[in-house]
């Protein structure tokens, strides 16, 4: 059932999630969905917990597999096309259903904590961009840029995107140089 909830959520947004819609997607009756999730908030909470746990595992796997490149992992993984839409939908869901805000906030903080810990393992006493940004601010910056650009592209806004990506990737090259096997073309953004 949670797979069905996610499919409805990602396809139509939080406003399209209903007992009927989830039941149709899962091939069960609406009553069965309501039996397991007596309230819509309970249904959304189960989905959010599952998504956050999966996302934390995805981040941890990526950061463990490339411990010497935490900034690059954050940058590349944040280009996930669903990330921008997902964040926007979660914010909308939280506004529409305030009882879910603590769960959304706690999950987001857990993800950022895992990201920050990976950055601090690699750079224990380091600040970024000429000592302007501490590591926690760098986590927010490096993971937000791709999401914002992806959201803007969804409404056909691209002004300065290429310039920003090129500049930021030059900064990444100065902090985490890569060999030829991992270097990407400047004309294409990293995508998963």
C-alpha positions in Angstrom: 0.0 0.0 0.0 2.8 2.4 0.8 4.2 1.9 -2.7 0.8 3.0 -4.0 0.7 6.0 -1.7 4.2 7.1 -3.0 3.1 6.6 -6.7 0.0 8.7 -6.2 2.0 11.3 -4.2 4.8 11.7 -6.8 2.4 11.6 -9.8 -0.3 14.0 -8.6 1.0 15.6 -5.4 -0.3 15.5 -1.9 -3.7 16.8 -2.8 -4.4 13.8 -5.0 -3.7 11.2 -2.3 -7.0 9.7 -1.1 -8.2 6.3 0.2 -9.8 5.7 -3.2 -6.7 6.7 -5.2 -4.4 4.7 -3.1 -6.7 1.7 -3.2 -7.1 1.8 -7.0 -3.3 2.0 -7.4 -2.7 -0.9 -4.9 -5.6 -3.0 -6.3 -7.4 -3.2 -3.0 -10.6 -1.7 -1.6 -10.6 1.8 0.0 -11.9 0.2 3.2 -8.8 -2.0 3.4 -6.5 1.1 3.1 -8.5 2.9 5.8 -8.4 -0.2 8.0 -4.6 0.0 8.1 -4.4 3.8 8.1 -7.5 5.1 9.9 -6.6 8.7 9.3 -5.0 10.4 6.2 -2.4 11.9 8.5 -1.5 8.4 9.6 -1.2 7.4 5.9 1.0 10.3 5.1 3.1 9.8 8.3 3.8 6.2 7.3 4.8 7.3 3.8 7.1 10.1 5.1 8.9 7.8 7.6 9.5 5.3 4.8 10.7 8.0 2.4 13.0 9.6 4.9 14.5 6.2 6.0 15.1 5.3 2.3 16.7 8.8 1.6 19.0 8.5 4.7 20.1 5.1 3.5 20.7 6.4 0.0 22.8 9.3 1.4 24.7 7.1 3.7 25.5 4.6 1.0 26.8 7.4 -1.3 28.8 9.1 1.4 30.3 5.7 2.6 31.3 4.7 -0.9 33.1 8.0 -1.6 34.3 9.3 1.8 37.0 11.5 0.2 34.4 13.3 -1.9 31.5 14.3 0.4 30.9 17.6 -1.4 30.7 15.9 -4.8 28.4 13.2 -3.4 26.1 15.9 -2.0 26.2 17.9 -5.2 25.6 14.9 -7.5 22.9 13.2 -5.4 21.0 16.5 -5.0 20.5 16.6 -8.8 17.9 13.9 -8.5 15.1 15.2 -10.6 12.5 14.2 -8.0 14.3 16.0 -5.2 13.1 19.5 -6.0 9.5 18.4 -6.6 9.6 16.2 -3.5 10.8 19.0 -1.3 8.1 21.3 -2.6 5.4 18.7 -2.1 6.6 18.0 1.5 6.4 21.7 2.3 2.9 21.8 0.8 1.9 18.8 2.7 3.2 20.3 6.0 1.3 23.5 5.4 -1.9 21.7 4.6 -1.5 19.2 7.4 0.3 20.9 10.3 0.3 17.8 12.4 2.9 16.3 10.0 5.3 19.3 10.3 7.3 17.8 13.2 7.8 14.6 11.3 8.9 16.4 8.2 11.2 18.7 10.1 12.8 15.8 12.1 13.4 13.7 9.0 15.0 16.7 7.1 17.2 17.3 10.1 18.2 13.6 10.2 19.2 13.8 6.6 21.2 17.0 7.0 22.9 15.6 10.1 24.1 12.6 8.1 25.4 14.9 5.4 27.1 17.2 7.9 28.8 14.3 9.7 30.3 13.1 6.4 31.5 16.6 5.6 33.0 17.0 9.1 34.8 13.6 8.9 36.6 14.7 5.7 37.1 18.4 6.8 37.2 18.4 10.6 38.4 22.0 11.0 37.6 23.6 7.7 35.3 26.3 6.5 34.4 26.9 2.9 34.5 29.7 0.4 37.2 31.7 2.0 36.2 31.0 5.6 32.7 32.4 5.0 30.7 29.2 5.3 30.8 26.8 8.2 30.2 23.1 7.2 26.5 23.1 8.2 25.9 26.1 5.9 27.9 24.4 3.1 25.6 21.3 3.4 22.6 23.5 2.9 24.1 25.4 0.0 25.5 22.4 -1.9 22.2 20.5 -1.6 19.9 23.4 -2.3 21.4 24.7 -5.5 20.5 21.7 -7.6 17.0 21.5 -6.1 16.3 25.2 -6.9 17.7 25.0 -10.4 15.6 21.8 -11.1 12.5 23.6 -9.8 13.2 26.6 -12.0 13.8 24.5 -15.0 10.4 22.9 -14.5 8.9 26.3 -15.3 11.4 27.0 -18.1 13.6 29.5 -16.1 17.2 28.9 -16.9 18.9 32.3 -16.6 22.4 32.0 -15.0 22.0 28.3 -14.4 24.9 27.2 -16.5 27.1 30.0 -15.1 26.3 29.0 -11.5 26.8 25.3 -12.2 30.2 26.0 -13.9 31.3 28.2 -11.1 30.3 25.8 -8.4 31.9 22.8 -10.1 35.1 24.9 -10.4 34.9 25.4 -6.7 34.4 21.7 -6.2 37.5 21.0 -8.4 39.5 23.2 -6.1 38.4 21.5 -2.9 37.9 17.9 -4.1 40.0 17.4 -7.3 39.0 14.4 -9.4 40.9 12.4 -11.9 39.9 11.9 -15.5 37.7 8.9 -14.6 35.2 11.0 -12.6 35.5 14.4 -14.2 32.4 15.5 -16.0 31.8 17.8 -18.9 31.0 21.4 -17.8 28.2 21.5 -20.4 26.2 18.8 -18.6 25.0 18.8 -15.0 25.6 15.7 -13.0 22.5 13.5 -13.1 21.8 10.2 -11.4 
